[in-house]
Amino acid sequence: MECNYETGMGSNEIYHEKQIKELCALHALNNLFQAKDAFTKEELDCICHSLSPDNWINPHKSILGLGNYDINVIMKVLQSRGYEAIWFDKRKDPSCLNLNNICGFILNVPSDYKISFITLLLRRKHWITIREINGFFYNLDSKLDSPQLIGQESELLNYLREELEDKEKQLFLVVTEEVGKKHSWLLDQNVYSNPVNNINNIDADVVELKDIHRDS
């Protein structure tokens, strides 16, 4: 499908933003849109404030100002560009997805927290973009040295199945508002029923997914 964002990249180039501080949500968004500064830290911080304007300690980001944005921020900033982030019920098989109508995927995974060369015994969450570029799907994890080739549709579906076997991992589909409203990210809507996916009718600031934590 045609996702209407400007990539700013040549046809044979892949933009891959690397991890800085706790900004993997920002990196995942820029890697999704394939453009530097498609989103900025300042924009995400502003959304955090709009979600909780009366909180001295903002629950949607790191108290230290290093990032660590939660899913509400990602959903809200995507909505500002005309996109939706739809939670995928991993009890369903990914073969039910209409990949032609999905702009990309954001995967939420557990991650160790590090300070310098010391790994602390803290289980944080990390945001990863997966998307198609020139007919092939890539893992654009900001912690990787370079994009990881997954393959074509069959390889992607197997990859998603393997990732979602882990109960701590969650998958979000990034689609246009129109696709979200029509639920046309599904091949057959009759085989998929999930009330959580009525997210297009809910503002991101009231969405609470208890098993989704913030990034690392």
PASEBA-1860 file (N, C-alpha, C; in nm, 3 decimals):
! residues 216
1> MECNYETG> 0.084/-0.118/0.000/0.000/0.000/0.000/0.088/0.123/0.000 ~ 0.032/0.236/-0.042/0.106/0.361/-0.043/0.087/0.432/0.089 ~ 0.193/0.440/0.168/0.189/0.514/0.293/0.246/0.652/0.265 ~ 0.170/0.752/0.296/0.198/0.887/0.246/0.297/0.965/0.331 ~ 0.410/0.901/0.364/0.513/0.980/0.431/0.635/0.991/0.343 ~ 0.702/1.104/0.356/0.821/1.131/0.277/0.941/1.064/0.343 ~ 1.009/0.977/0.271/1.121/0.906/0.331/1.250/0.986/0.325 ~ 1.268/1.064/0.219/1.392/1.140/0.205/1.511/1.053/0.170
9> MGSNEIYH> 1.486/0.926/0.137/1.594/0.833/0.106/1.589/0.793/-0.040 ~ 1.705/0.758/-0.094/1.711/0.707/-0.230/1.651/0.568/-0.238 ~ 1.623/0.522/-0.359/1.556/0.393/-0.376/1.640/0.276/-0.327 ~ 1.771/0.292/-0.319/1.858/0.183/-0.275/1.917/0.208/-0.136 ~ 1.857/0.301/-0.062/1.909/0.337/0.069/1.811/0.298/0.179 ~ 1.865/0.266/0.295/1.784/0.239/0.413/1.830/0.331/0.524 ~ 1.736/0.406/0.579/1.769/0.492/0.693/1.759/0.410/0.820 ~ 1.866/0.408/0.899/1.870/0.327/1.022/1.928/0.411/1.135
17> EKQIKELC> 1.839/0.459/1.221/1.880/0.544/1.333/1.927/0.457/1.448 ~ 2.041/0.494/1.510/2.103/0.414/1.616/2.060/0.464/1.753 ~ 2.074/0.376/1.851/2.028/0.403/1.987/2.110/0.513/2.056 ~ 2.039/0.610/2.114/2.096/0.713/2.199/2.010/0.723/2.324 ~ 2.075/0.720/2.441/2.005/0.731/2.569/1.889/0.631/2.574 ~ 1.769/0.678/2.610/1.651/0.592/2.616/1.549/0.634/2.509 ~ 1.601/0.667/2.391/1.518/0.725/2.286/1.475/0.624/2.179 ~ 1.463/0.496/2.216/1.432/0.398/2.112/1.293/0.417/2.052
25> ALHALNNL> 1.198/0.476/2.126/1.067/0.506/2.064/1.083/0.607/1.952 ~ 1.165/0.709/1.976/1.193/0.809/1.873/1.265/0.747/1.754 ~ 1.364/0.662/1.782/1.437/0.594/1.673/1.343/0.504/1.593 ~ 1.256/0.433/1.663/1.163/0.344/1.594/1.071/0.422/1.500 ~ 1.025/0.539/1.544/0.938/0.622/1.461/1.012/0.677/1.339 ~ 1.134/0.725/1.359/1.211/0.778/1.246/1.251/0.667/1.150 ~ 1.281/0.549/1.203/1.313/0.435/1.116/1.190/0.390/1.039 ~ 1.074/0.399/1.103/0.949/0.365/1.035/0.924/0.459/0.918
33> FQAKDAFT> 0.942/0.588/0.940/0.918/0.688/0.836/1.038/0.708/0.746 ~ 1.150/0.639/0.776/1.270/0.643/0.694/1.319/0.786/0.670 ~ 1.325/0.863/0.778/1.371/1.001/0.765/1.423/1.053/0.898 ~ 1.537/1.118/0.894/1.588/1.185/1.012/1.495/1.302/1.047 ~ 1.463/1.313/1.174/1.378/1.422/1.224/1.237/1.418/1.168 ~ 1.191/1.299/1.122/1.049/1.286/1.093/0.971/1.316/1.221 ~ 1.031/1.277/1.334/0.981/1.310/1.466/1.100/1.360/1.548 ~ 1.074/1.438/1.650/1.181/1.491/1.734/1.152/1.463/1.880
41> KEELDCIC> 1.257/1.467/1.959/1.241/1.450/2.104/1.151/1.560/2.161 ~ 1.166/1.681/2.111/1.085/1.791/2.159/0.936/1.766/2.134 ~ 0.905/1.710/2.018/0.766/1.680/1.986/0.710/1.573/2.080 ~ 0.789/1.468/2.105/0.742/1.363/2.195/0.727/1.414/2.337 ~ 0.820/1.500/2.381/0.809/1.559/2.515/0.683/1.645/2.527 ~ 0.652/1.716/2.421/0.532/1.801/2.420/0.406/1.715/2.432 ~ 0.405/1.601/2.364/0.290/1.510/2.373/0.279/1.453/2.513 ~ 0.391/1.419/2.575/0.389/1.371/2.713/0.321/1.473/2.804
49> HSLSPDNW> 0.355/1.599/2.786/0.294/1.704/2.868/0.144/1.716/2.840 ~ 0.106/1.704/2.713/-0.036/1.716/2.679/-0.117/1.600/2.735 ~ -0.054/1.483/2.750/-0.123/1.367/2.805/-0.143/1.378/2.955 ~ -0.047/1.441/3.024/-0.055/1.456/3.170/-0.008/1.595/3.209 ~ -0.086/1.697/3.176/-0.042/1.835/3.198/-0.030/1.875/3.345 ~ -0.100/1.803/3.433/-0.103/1.842/3.573/-0.011/1.759/3.661 ~ 0.064/1.668/3.600/0.153/1.581/3.677/0.293/1.641/3.685 ~ 0.345/1.656/3.805/0.481/1.705/3.821/0.581/1.602/3.768
57> INPHKSIL> 0.555/1.475/3.797/0.635/1.366/3.740/0.552/1.303/3.628 ~ 0.596/1.320/3.505/0.517/1.272/3.391/0.528/1.121/3.379 ~ 0.414/1.050/3.378/0.417/0.903/3.373/0.448/0.845/3.236 ~ 0.457/0.931/3.134/0.474/0.882/2.998/0.618/0.887/2.948 ~ 0.711/0.932/3.032/0.851/0.939/2.991/0.942/0.931/3.113 ~ 1.071/0.924/3.088/1.170/0.915/3.195/1.171/1.043/3.278 ~ 1.181/1.026/3.410/1.190/1.141/3.499/1.320/1.218/3.475 ~ 1.421/1.150/3.417/1.550/1.212/3.391/1.553/1.286/3.257
65> GLGNYDIN> 1.445/1.278/3.181/1.440/1.347/3.052/1.520/1.279/2.943 ~ 1.545/1.148/2.960/1.628/1.074/2.863/1.545/1.007/2.754 ~ 1.413/1.012/2.767/1.327/0.944/2.671/1.233/0.851/2.744 ~ 1.247/0.720/2.718/1.168/0.618/2.787/1.017/0.642/2.768 ~ 0.976/0.672/2.644/0.836/0.703/2.614/0.750/0.578/2.611 ~ 0.625/0.591/2.654/0.536/0.476/2.655/0.449/0.472/2.529 ~ 0.364/0.370/2.522/0.286/0.345/2.401/0.188/0.457/2.373 ~ 0.139/0.525/2.478/0.044/0.635/2.456/0.105/0.746/2.373
73> VIMKVLQS> 0.233/0.773/2.395/0.303/0.877/2.320/0.316/0.837/2.174 ~ 0.354/0.712/2.151/0.369/0.663/2.014/0.235/0.671/1.939 ~ 0.129/0.628/2.005/-0.004/0.633/1.942/-0.045/0.775/1.909 ~ -0.023/0.864/2.004/-0.067/1.003/1.985/0.010/1.072/1.873 ~ 0.141/1.050/1.867/0.220/1.118/1.764/0.190/1.060/1.626 ~ 0.161/0.933/1.618/0.121/0.875/1.490/-0.014/0.931/1.445 ~ -0.104/0.950/1.539/-0.234/1.009/1.505/-0.217/1.149/1.448 ~ -0.115/1.222/1.496/-0.092/1.357/1.446/-0.048/1.357/1.300
81> RGYEAIWF> -0.004/1.242/1.250/0.039/1.229/1.110/-0.065/1.155/1.025 ~ -0.178/1.120/1.086/-0.281/1.050/1.010/-0.268/0.900/1.010 ~ -0.202/0.844/1.113/-0.182/0.700/1.123/-0.235/0.648/1.255 ~ -0.255/0.517/1.260/-0.300/0.450/1.382/-0.200/0.340/1.417 ~ -0.183/0.318/1.548/-0.107/0.203/1.596/-0.207/0.106/1.657 ~ -0.220/-0.011/1.597/-0.322/-0.108/1.637/-0.254/-0.226/1.706 ~ -0.299/-0.254/1.827/-0.245/-0.368/1.901/-0.289/-0.498/1.836 ~ -0.195/-0.588/1.814/-0.227/-0.717/1.751/-0.244/-0.823/1.858
89> DKRKDPSC> -0.358/-0.891/1.854/-0.386/-1.000/1.947/-0.302/-1.121/1.906 ~ -0.196/-1.148/1.981/-0.102/-1.252/1.939/-0.156/-1.393/1.959 ~ -0.278/-1.405/2.008/-0.343/-1.536/2.006/-0.385/-1.573/1.864 ~ -0.388/-1.473/1.777/-0.419/-1.495/1.635/-0.289/-1.518/1.558 ~ -0.299/-1.590/1.448/-0.182/-1.613/1.365/-0.160/-1.493/1.272 ~ -0.035/-1.449/1.254/-0.009/-1.333/1.167/-0.054/-1.350/1.024 ~ -0.085/-1.473/0.981/-0.132/-1.495/0.844/-0.267/-1.428/0.818 ~ -0.336/-1.382/0.925/-0.464/-1.313/0.907/-0.444/-1.168/0.862
97> LNLNNICG> -0.319/-1.122/0.860/-0.291/-0.981/0.829/-0.284/-0.956/0.679 ~ -0.340/-0.844/0.638/-0.329/-0.798/0.500/-0.205/-0.709/0.491 ~ -0.093/-0.767/0.460/0.034/-0.694/0.463/0.037/-0.578/0.365 ~ -0.043/-0.585/0.261/-0.047/-0.476/0.162/-0.105/-0.348/0.221 ~ -0.179/-0.360/0.331/-0.244/-0.244/0.391/-0.178/-0.201/0.523 ~ -0.061/-0.256/0.551/0.010/-0.223/0.675/0.138/-0.149/0.640 ~ 0.157/-0.032/0.698/0.275/0.050/0.667/0.401/-0.001/0.736 ~ 0.384/-0.064/0.849/0.498/-0.115/0.923/0.453/-0.172/1.056
105> FILNVPSD> 0.549/-0.223/1.131/0.520/-0.284/1.260/0.611/-0.221/1.366 ~ 0.558/-0.208/1.486/0.639/-0.168/1.600/0.629/-0.279/1.704 ~ 0.742/-0.337/1.737/0.749/-0.448/1.830/0.801/-0.399/1.964 ~ 0.733/-0.441/2.070/0.773/-0.404/2.206/0.835/-0.527/2.272 ~ 0.962/-0.516/2.311/1.035/-0.634/2.360/1.105/-0.601/2.492 ~ 1.131/-0.705/2.575/1.207/-0.682/2.698/1.352/-0.648/2.666 ~ 1.415/-0.571/2.754/1.554/-0.532/2.730/1.621/-0.507/2.864 ~ 1.747/-0.549/2.875/1.826/-0.518/2.994/1.860/-0.370/2.994
113> YKISFITL> 1.872/-0.314/3.111/1.907/-0.172/3.126/2.055/-0.161/3.157 ~ 2.125/-0.078/3.081/2.269/-0.064/3.098/2.308/0.078/3.133 ~ 2.406/0.090/3.222/2.473/0.216/3.248/2.621/0.194/3.217 ~ 2.670/0.260/3.114/2.807/0.237/3.065/2.820/0.090/3.028 ~ 2.916/0.019/3.089/2.936/-0.122/3.055/2.871/-0.214/3.158 ~ 2.793/-0.157/3.250/2.732/-0.236/3.356/2.586/-0.264/3.320 ~ 2.549/-0.391/3.321/2.410/-0.429/3.297/2.340/-0.446/3.431 ~ 2.236/-0.366/3.453/2.161/-0.373/3.578/2.051/-0.477/3.566
121> LLRRKHWI> 2.010/-0.531/3.680/1.906/-0.633/3.682/1.768/-0.567/3.679 ~ 1.746/-0.489/3.575/1.619/-0.422/3.553/1.566/-0.462/3.417 ~ 1.442/-0.508/3.413/1.382/-0.548/3.287/1.301/-0.430/3.233 ~ 1.352/-0.368/3.128/1.284/-0.256/3.065/1.222/-0.304/2.935 ~ 1.161/-0.212/2.863/1.100/-0.244/2.734/1.166/-0.161/2.624 ~ 1.172/-0.218/2.507/1.243/-0.157/2.394/1.152/-0.160/2.272 ~ 1.153/-0.050/2.194/1.068/-0.038/2.076/1.151/-0.063/1.949 ~ 1.097/-0.146/1.860/1.167/-0.186/1.737/1.073/-0.169/1.618
129> TIREINGF> 1.123/-0.112/1.510/1.046/-0.102/1.386/1.082/-0.216/1.290 ~ 0.978/-0.271/1.229/0.992/-0.367/1.119/0.911/-0.311/1.003 ~ 0.973/-0.302/0.887/0.898/-0.252/0.772/0.955/-0.304/0.641 ~ 0.872/-0.288/0.538/0.911/-0.332/0.403/0.982/-0.219/0.330 ~ 1.091/-0.254/0.264/1.165/-0.159/0.181/1.206/-0.232/0.053 ~ 1.158/-0.184/-0.059/1.192/-0.243/-0.190/1.163/-0.393/-0.196 ~ 1.048/-0.433/-0.142/1.005/-0.571/-0.155/1.057/-0.666/-0.049 ~ 1.138/-0.618/0.044/1.191/-0.702/0.151/1.162/-0.637/0.286
137> FYNLDSKL> 1.140/-0.720/0.386/1.114/-0.671/0.521/1.244/-0.671/0.600 ~ 1.261/-0.563/0.680/1.383/-0.546/0.759/1.349/-0.519/0.906 ~ 1.433/-0.570/0.993/1.432/-0.534/1.134/1.523/-0.412/1.148 ~ 1.465/-0.299/1.189/1.540/-0.174/1.199/1.565/-0.137/1.345 ~ 1.586/-0.237/1.427/1.616/-0.217/1.569/1.732/-0.120/1.584 ~ 1.712/-0.015/1.664/1.816/0.087/1.681/1.938/0.035/1.756 ~ 1.926/-0.082/1.819/2.041/-0.141/1.889/2.128/-0.226/1.796 ~ 2.081/-0.250/1.675/2.160/-0.326/1.579/2.263/-0.236/1.511
145> DSPQLIGQ> 2.374/-0.295/1.470/2.476/-0.218/1.398/2.429/-0.178/1.260 ~ 2.342/-0.260/1.202/2.289/-0.232/1.068/2.154/-0.300/1.055 ~ 2.071/-0.261/0.956/1.941/-0.326/0.937/1.956/-0.476/0.917 ~ 1.864/-0.552/0.973/1.866/-0.698/0.963/1.760/-0.741/0.861 ~ 1.803/-0.806/0.755/1.710/-0.855/0.653/1.629/-0.971/0.709 ~ 1.497/-0.959/0.701/1.408/-1.068/0.742/1.370/-1.152/0.621 ~ 1.335/-1.086/0.511/1.297/-1.158/0.390/1.167/-1.104/0.334 ~ 1.096/-1.188/0.261/0.970/-1.148/0.202/0.854/-1.192/0.291
153> ESELLNYL> 0.733/-1.195/0.238/0.614/-1.212/0.322/0.617/-1.339/0.407 ~ 0.650/-1.451/0.347/0.649/-1.577/0.423/0.751/-1.574/0.536 ~ 0.869/-1.518/0.508/0.972/-1.507/0.613/0.928/-1.411/0.723 ~ 0.859/-1.304/0.685/0.810/-1.209/0.785/0.710/-1.277/0.877 ~ 0.615/-1.351/0.821/0.513/-1.416/0.903/0.576/-1.515/0.999 ~ 0.674/-1.590/0.954/0.744/-1.683/1.043/0.820/-1.607/1.152 ~ 0.880/-1.496/1.115/0.953/-1.413/1.210/0.859/-1.361/1.320 ~ 0.743/-1.311/1.278/0.647/-1.259/1.376/0.595/-1.370/1.467
161> REELEDKE> 0.570/-1.487/1.411/0.524/-1.599/1.493/0.626/-1.631/1.602 ~ 0.752/-1.637/1.564/0.857/-1.670/1.660/0.869/-1.562/1.768 ~ 0.863/-1.436/1.726/0.875/-1.327/1.823/0.759/-1.327/1.923 ~ 0.639/-1.353/1.874/0.521/-1.343/1.959/0.498/-1.466/2.044 ~ 0.583/-1.566/2.033/0.578/-1.679/2.126/0.621/-1.636/2.266 ~ 0.697/-1.528/2.274/0.739/-1.472/2.402/0.625/-1.390/2.459 ~ 0.576/-1.427/2.577/0.459/-1.359/2.635/0.488/-1.213/2.670 ~ 0.615/-1.175/2.680/0.648/-1.037/2.716/0.656/-0.945/2.595
169> KQLFLVVT> 0.646/-1.000/2.475/0.655/-0.918/2.355/0.516/-0.885/2.303 ~ 0.502/-0.763/2.251/0.374/-0.718/2.196/0.399/-0.653/2.061 ~ 0.301/-0.668/1.973/0.312/-0.617/1.837/0.205/-0.513/1.808 ~ 0.246/-0.403/1.744/0.154/-0.299/1.699/0.167/-0.283/1.548 ~ 0.054/-0.272/1.482/0.049/-0.251/1.338/0.032/-0.102/1.312 ~ 0.111/-0.046/1.223/0.096/0.095/1.187/0.025/0.103/1.053 ~ -0.091/0.167/1.055/-0.176/0.176/0.935/-0.227/0.319/0.921 ~ -0.278/0.352/0.804/-0.340/0.483/0.785/-0.473/0.487/0.861
177> EEVGKKHS> -0.522/0.607/0.886/-0.650/0.622/0.955/-0.762/0.550/0.879 ~ -0.759/0.560/0.747/-0.864/0.497/0.666/-0.863/0.346/0.684 ~ -0.744/0.287/0.679/-0.732/0.142/0.698/-0.777/0.103/0.838 ~ -0.739/0.185/0.937/-0.779/0.157/1.073/-0.930/0.157/1.091 ~ -0.998/0.254/1.030/-1.143/0.264/1.043/-1.214/0.148/0.973 ~ -1.160/0.107/0.859/-1.224/0.000/0.782/-1.178/-0.139/0.825 ~ -1.079/-0.145/0.913/-1.019/-0.272/0.957/-0.967/-0.352/0.838 ~ -0.924/-0.281/0.735/-0.876/-0.351/0.615/-0.732/-0.396/0.629
185> WLLDQNVY> -0.676/-0.387/0.749/-0.546/-0.449/0.776/-0.562/-0.600/0.796 ~ -0.689/-0.645/0.794/-0.721/-0.787/0.803/-0.760/-0.842/0.667 ~ -0.720/-0.965/0.642/-0.765/-1.031/0.520/-0.911/-1.068/0.530 ~ -0.955/-1.113/0.648/-1.094/-1.152/0.670/-1.132/-1.108/0.811 ~ -1.215/-1.005/0.821/-1.254/-0.952/0.951/-1.335/-1.050/1.034 ~ -1.397/-1.146/0.969/-1.482/-1.242/1.040/-1.404/-1.340/1.127 ~ -1.274/-1.354/1.099/-1.195/-1.451/1.176/-1.117/-1.382/1.286 ~ -1.138/-1.253/1.304/-1.063/-1.177/1.403/-1.158/-1.086/1.477
193> SNPVNNIN> -1.174/-1.110/1.605/-1.261/-1.026/1.687/-1.185/-0.987/1.812 ~ -1.162/-0.857/1.828/-1.084/-0.810/1.942/-1.129/-0.669/1.978 ~ -1.199/-0.653/2.092/-1.250/-0.520/2.127/-1.141/-0.418/2.148 ~ -1.019/-0.460/2.184/-0.910/-0.365/2.205/-0.879/-0.290/2.077 ~ -0.906/-0.353/1.962/-0.871/-0.292/1.836/-0.969/-0.183/1.792 ~ -1.064/-0.148/1.875/-1.147/-0.032/1.847/-1.075/0.095/1.887 ~ -0.945/0.092/1.877/-0.860/0.202/1.925/-0.878/0.329/1.844 ~ -0.929/0.316/1.719/-0.949/0.435/1.639/-1.059/0.524/1.697
201> NIDADVVE> -1.139/0.470/1.788/-1.244/0.548/1.850/-1.204/0.598/1.989 ~ -1.079/0.575/2.026/-1.032/0.613/2.159/-0.911/0.702/2.145 ~ -0.911/0.815/2.215/-0.792/0.900/2.216/-0.679/0.829/2.286 ~ -0.557/0.851/2.237/-0.443/0.779/2.291/-0.420/0.807/2.438 ~ -0.467/0.924/2.486/-0.439/0.958/2.625/-0.523/0.878/2.724 ~ -0.619/0.799/2.677/-0.695/0.717/2.769/-0.668/0.569/2.749 ~ -0.577/0.535/2.661/-0.543/0.395/2.637/-0.449/0.346/2.745 ~ -0.482/0.235/2.810/-0.394/0.177/2.909/-0.377/0.029/2.877
209> LKDIHRDS> -0.256/-0.012/2.847/-0.223/-0.152/2.824/-0.127/-0.193/2.934 ~ -0.173/-0.263/3.032/-0.096/-0.287/3.153/0.032/-0.366/3.129 ~ 0.032/-0.449/3.025/0.153/-0.529/3.002/0.251/-0.462/2.907 ~ 0.223/-0.337/2.867/0.316/-0.262/2.785/0.384/-0.160/2.873 ~ 0.515/-0.173/2.887/0.591/-0.078/2.967/0.667/0.014/2.873 ~ 0.754/0.092/2.930/0.827/0.188/2.849/0.953/0.129/2.793 ~ 1.019/0.208/2.707/1.133/0.159/2.631/1.261/0.169/2.711 ~ 1.371/0.126/2.644/1.502/0.137/2.704/1.594/0.208/2.610
END
